């Protein structure tokens, strides 16, 4: 596009000398290190405002020189010439965002220089944080002053503190024994003593055995940073994002740990309560006559109708069996007759049998009553329903992969329906509010061969994390 410009415009642009030296001259050195300063000078160069404005003013002066002005009017217009309007129109016509010509590389170079300058300022404005880390190392060193060999440790601490992932250390010297750092205090002493040598001009050159003050260190760092491309502004932006993500994960881990501890405490209390109820009801069943008939004489309860020779369908033994079903997590629902063996009680009994993998319909007989009162089997049930183990095997159990199917309506919590991939068990698990939108999107995109999988915590009954698509 540069070929379409006149030779005069190209020559004018060349004569303006819009080069890196121009960029440096436009910076406000007095305010560059001020925290309150908003870097307007860098912004004007970064967005190409200053170089474009300079070109516009140059073009305006040439236009005025060439125009034949008569009583404040141009020869080609009846309206008064307004230089501000002309300049504004020039800026609009030549906006770097829309116009790509011979100036584009120059604008891009200025943007790059602005990013470098922003990075320098971001780094040097962290002097207080640098001094704090320096003081921490001095304290760790039993208040002994730092040496040149300690400076890499300072930068390592700063790199970690700022979440720069090694970017700062990569751009700095690794061996400070060869770096020239001067003790600026000796510069003042030399000037007072009238010494006319290098000590008076730059201070004493420090060696491996000399103590390094923070002031001497920062004086060297400031000069080094201003003369080199250490970190771009984007490095600090990326670091802030990493810091936010790290802190977010830490908060989530703390919340998960607290929620897990609460859930485990509730599980322990619930297990203790159920164990106590189990012991009480079991003891009562062993001394009940009708239960003894089932255990010792082969009596069986079948169906919901009275049968000759079978135990009665109403009485204390029925109440005990129903209580035991409730303790096993299969309560008799929608029924107020607590000592009657009816359809509701039979449904609860069949639910309990199904959970025990008893496929064929069977009545209340010796084998099933023995299982109903089996302490070891009940302990296994409590462990699976209210897991509270801390060892690795138990942790593998409570943290399981599930397939999320859909959301479940609930007025209090945000719940999803999921299938345990190992057991096929249907689970209702809570979901954190900030993960709802992602889950909805993943469910909308899910297919039979690519379902939505997640890690579930069986202790707290919640989704811990949604597995990435790449892991499916």
Beta strands, then each sheet from edge to edge (+ up, - down):
strand 1: 69-70
strand 2: 73-74
strand 3: 182-183
strand 4: 204-205
strand 5: 399-408
strand 6: 415-420
strand 7: 426-430
strand 8: 452-457
strand 9: 462-466
sheet 1: 1+ 2-
sheet 2: 3+ 4-
sheet 3: 7+ 6- 5+ 8- 9+
end
